[in-house]
């Protein structure tokens, strides 16, 4: 099953406004069955599915009807034996958390169809009561010196939070005016990003491999996902730079053992962050509750993460560097601030000016990134068992969008690319897969498995 969120849209005529209206839903206009030849050749079948999804990115959703479609592709592929459900939904309907929650509400666990799917509980929630009890017990211990030390540490913590937030907001706004990413083979020329259709590919890995790396490096799944993406991009760009050199001379500089990368590449990723007080995928009933912690809608903030594009001697450095960056971002209010900035611009100048403003900022970075946690148990929809879940967006001003989606013991990566800049997305996916394997093998060889 694949969930596509469309951001691509036609401009509103001057003086015109769009508004939601209640309507009757004609399912025949929303459910489309793909016309195909049932080819038994796996390669041709994969190509058909990929091209079909590619064609979906060429058109916008019809605004005369509710902004969603379901495409049924009855074609066996390497990822799914019985075919695919492709949900195409406009981003104005809600963000990834909202739409995945709605999707999961339509499914049932295979082992217990009378219940709804369960989701992993964030660790901070599991430890919340325990931490509160510890803090109460600690209040009775210590004394004046301990209290003074805690007060001093608290002041330093707040000062660091304020400074990090101030720097992050400045860099975020500067990106919209002059601070652009370096020109690389996957980067479009300034203001030259095309609105061409997007090629979308996906591949599933073992979630246990991500957990193995997470435990060995004392990091999170999100750290590992972005770390292997950074490593894969380094390998991919090194090859692309090597190919460019080969066009000028006859040396074989495209080999992975030769470092073809220029120094000090600025390549940043926009992380899409859920700013709800209650993180992660929530029950649909909780999201529909007005003024609740998990309210439905687009509750998003943005965080700019600089990636280090280089060939590392120690593969674990890719994870360590990302962890340092993300840990610093956790001690900043950048995500919340960017959400408030967008709301303020919308209030003062309207939706069109806000869209132009954020388009300039987001187009200053090379890629977007998100990671969504899915159910840990096998689920089905209307009697069909789901083999994998994959979510992505298109229409955003990036040459590359990377989405990770976990489900059962799988982690599915989805690459959404501008083929003018990344003509071989499968090679990039291979590089990310090879990077994960190299990092995992390094951990095993060093006896770091926990």
N, C-alpha and C positions, 0 to 999 in steps of 0.2 A: 504494500500500500504506500502511495506517495501523496504528500500534501504540498501543493504549490501555492504560494501566496504572491499575488500579482500586485506590484506597485505601479506598473506602467499605466499611464492614463492620458487621455486627451485634455487639453486645456479648456477651461470654462470660458465661454464667450463673455466679453465685457458686459457687465451689468447683469449677468445671469448667475443664479445660485442653484446648487444642488441640494436636495433635501430628501429624507427618507419618507416613503409613503407606504401605508399598509396595502397589501395586494394578495390575491389568490395565487398560490404556487401551482403551476402546471408542470408536473414532473417530467413530461415528455420533452420539455424545453431545457431541462437541466441534466438529464441522464442521457449520455451519448455512448453508444456501443461502437467501438472502432471497427471499421470495415477493413478486413485483412484476409490473407490467404492461408492462414494456419500453416505456415512453413515449419517443417520439422528440423530444418537446419538451424542449430543453435546460434551460429554467428549471424545468419540472416534475421533470425527472430530478435536477437539483441539489437541489431541495427534498426529493425522496424520500430521497436519500442522507443529507442533513442530518438529516431527521426520524428516519431509521432509527438513525443513530448516537446521536441524542438519546435515543431509547427505550432504547438499550443502557445508558445511565447511570442508568436508573430502577431497575435490579435489581442485586443482588449475585450474585457467582458462587456456584454450588452447591458447598458444602464436602464433599459426599459423593463428589465426583470431583475429579481434578486441576484446579487453579485456572486454566484457560485455555480459550479458545474461539477458533475461526476462523470469521468470517462472510464468505461470498462474495456479493458484490453484482454481478450481471451487468447492469450499467447503464452505458452510455456517459455520461461527464461531460466537462466542459471540461478537467479535469486528467488524465483517463485514458480512452483510447479503448475499452479492453476490459473495464472494470469495476474493482472494488476488492476487495482482501483487507483485512479488518479483524481484527486480532489483539487480543483482549481478555484481559489477563493480570493476575492479582493482584500487587500490588507486593511481597508477601511472597516471591514467586518470585525476585526480584532487582531491582536498580535499572536505570535506563535503559541504562547501559553494558553490563551483563550481558545484558539482553534483546535489545538491538540486536546484540550480538556473536553471540548464539544465532541470531537471525534471519538475519544475514549468512552464518552457517555453512550455512544451508539454501539459499543462492543460489549462482549461478555467473556469472562474467563472460560476456557474450554473445559476445565475440570469442575467448575461450579457455575453453570449458566444463570443461576438465580441471583448472583451477586454482581457487583461492578468491579472492574480491575483495580488492584491496589498498586500504589506507587511507593518507591523508597522514601522513608522519612529522613529529612535532613538531619545530620548529626547534631547540629546546634539545638534542634528541637528535642532530640533524645536526651541531651545533656542539660537542658534548660533547668529543670527542677533540681537536678543534682547540683548544678552550679549555684543556684539560689540558696540551697541548704548550706553549701560550703561557705558562701559569703556571710550567711547569718552566723555560722559557727566561728568564723574568723573575726567577727566584730567584737567578740568577747575577749579575744587574745590580742597581744601586743600592748601598745600604750601610746604615749605622746610621740615618741620617736617614730614608731610604725605609722601612725596617722600622718605625721608630717611628711614622711617619705612617700606615702601614697598620694598625698595632696600634691607634692612636687612632681611626681610621675604623671599625675593626672593633668597638671598644667602643661608639662612638656608634650604629653600626648595630644592635647588640644591644639597647641601651637604647631605641632607637626602636621596635624590634620588640616589646619587652616592654611599652612604654607603649601602643602601638596595640592589642595583644592585650588588655590590661587594660581599656581603654576599650570595645573592641568587645564583650567578654564582659559588661561591666556593662550596656551598652545592650541587648544581646540578652536578658539576664535581666529587665531592667527592663520590656521589652516585654510580658512575661508578667504583670506586676503592674499597671503604671499607664501606661506609655509607649505610647499607641495612636496610630495614624494619624489625620489630620484627617478630619472628617466631610465627605465630598464626595458628589456625585450617584452615584458608583459604589461608595460605601462603605456597607455595611450598618450599622444602628444598633448600639451596643455590645451584645454578646452576642445580636445579633439575626440573625446569619448563618444563612440557611436551609439545609436539607439537600436542597433541591430538585434535580432533574436539571440537568445542565449542557448548554448549547448549545455544540457544537464546530464551528468552521468553519476552513477552511484555504485558503491561497493561495500560489502559487509565484512567486518573483521571480528575476531574473537574479543569479547569484552574482558575476558580473563587476562588477555595480554595487556590491556590498558591498566587493569587492577594490579598486575604484577609490577609494572613500571611505577605506578602510583605508590605502592607500598615501599618499594625499594628506594625511591627518591623522596619519600615523606612529602608528597605533593597531593594534588587532587586530580580527578579524572579530567577536569577542564584544563589544568596545567599540562597534562600529558597530551591531550588532543591538540592544543595549540603548539606544544613543543614539537610533536612529530610533524605538524604542518610546517613549522619553521624549518625543520631539518629537510623535509621533502622539497620545499621551495628553494632551499639552498642548492640541493642537488640539481633540481630542474633548471634554475637560472645559470648554474655553472655550465651545464650542457649547452644551453642556448647561447651564452657568451662564447663558448668554444666553437659552436657552429658559425658564429659571426666571424671569428678569427680565421676559420677554415676558408671562408669566402675570400680572404685576403692573402692567405698563404696556404701551403700544402701540408703544414704540420698537423698532426692528429691531436689537437688541443681540446677536443670535445670529450676526451676520456675523463671519467670521474676522478682519476688519480691526480690530474693536473688542475691546479686552482686557477680558473679563468676569471674569477670574480674581481671586479674593481673594489677598491677600498671605500669604506664609509658609505655604503648604500643606505639611503633612508627609505625604508619600506615599512609602512604601518598598517595595522589592521584595526578596523572599527568593530569593537565588541558590542553586540546588542545585549543590554542588561535589563532584566526584569526588576522594576523598582517597587513592586508591591511589598508591603510589610511581610506578607507570607510568601516565601519563595517557592519555586518549583511548580509542577503541574498540580492543579487543585481539582477537587470534585466540582462538577458543573453546578450543582445546587449552591455551593459556597460562592462560586463566581457570580451567580445571578443575584445574590443577596446584596441589596443596595447598601452602599457605604461600608461594605465588609472589607476585610484585609485582602481578599483575593478577588477584587472587583473586575468584572468583564471589561474589555476594551483594549486600547493600545496604551499600555502603561510601561513605556520604554524609556531608557536613557542610553546614552552612547559613551563609550570609553575608547580612547585612542591608545593602542598598544604598539610601541616600536618593536619590530622584529630584527634580530641580528642575522643578516644573510652572510654566511661564511661557512667554510668547510672546517669542522672541528676535529681535532685529533681524538678528543674524548666525546663520544656520541651523547653521553649523559649531560654534557654542558648545554645542549639544546633545551633540555627540561629545566635545568637549574636556572638558566637565564630567564626563561618565561616565568618560572615561579617567582623570581625576584621582582619582575615587572608587575605581575598580577598582585603579589602581596603588597607592593607599594600602592597600587590602585585601590586595593581594599581599604587602605588608610587614607582615602580621599572621597570627597563628595561629588566627584566629576559626573557620575551617572545621574544623580539626582539634580545636579545643577543644570546639566544639558537639557533635562526634561523641563525644568522651570524656565529656561531660556526660550525653548520652543513655544511654551505656553504664553510667555510674555510677548514674543514677536507676533504670535497669532492674534493676541488680544489687541495689540497696537496697530498692526499693519494688515491683518487678514491672512487667509489660508494661502493665497497665491504667493505673497511676499515671503511668508514663512517657508514655503516649499523651495523657492529660489534661494533663500538664505542657507537652508540646510543642504541643498544640492551642492552649493559651492563648497561647503565645509566637508561633506562626505566624499565628494569627488577629489578632494586633496589627498585622500588615502588610496592605496592600491587595492585593498581587499576588505571584505567583511567577514565576520566569523560569529557563529553561535553554536551552542551545545545544549540540547534538550534531553532531559531524563525521561525515559519511557517506562512502561510496565515491566515488572520482573517475571510475570507469568504469561503463558501463551494465551492469546485472546482471539476471538473470532467475531465476524460481523455477518449477520444473517446466515449463519451456518457455514461460513467460509473461514477456515483458519488463516490467520495472518502470519506469513513467514518473516516479514520485516516491515519496519516503518522508516520512512525517509521524508524529511521536511526541508523545504528550501524557499527562497524568494527570488524574484527577478524584477527588473525595472529599477533597481537601485544603481546609483552612479559609480559602480565598481567594475573593474575588469574581471575580478574573481570574487566569488562568494563561496565560503566553505561552511557547511553545516554538518554537525555531528548529531546523531540520534541513537540513543540506546534502546534496546528492546530485548527482553529475556537475557540471553547470554551473547547477544550480538551488539556490535557498534557499527552503524552504517554511516559512511561519509558520503556527502553529496557535494559535488563540484558544479557550480554554475558559472560558465565562462563566456567571455566575449571571444569568439573564434578568430576575430581579426588580430587579437593579441596572443591568444593561447590556442593555436590550431591543433594541438595534440593533447587534449585534457586527460586521455587515458595514460599517457606517459607521466603526467604530473601525479596522477593517482598511484601509478606504479612506484614513483619516487617516494611518496608518502608511506606506502605499504612497506617498501624496502627499508625506510628509515625506522619505522616501528620495529621491524624484525631485527635490525642492527642494534637498536637500543636494548631490546629484550635479550638478545644473545649476549651483549656485553654484560648485562646484569647477571645472567646465569653463569657466565665464565668467571666473573669476579666473586661469585658466591654471595651476592647481595639479596637473594630471594628471601622474602620474609613470609 
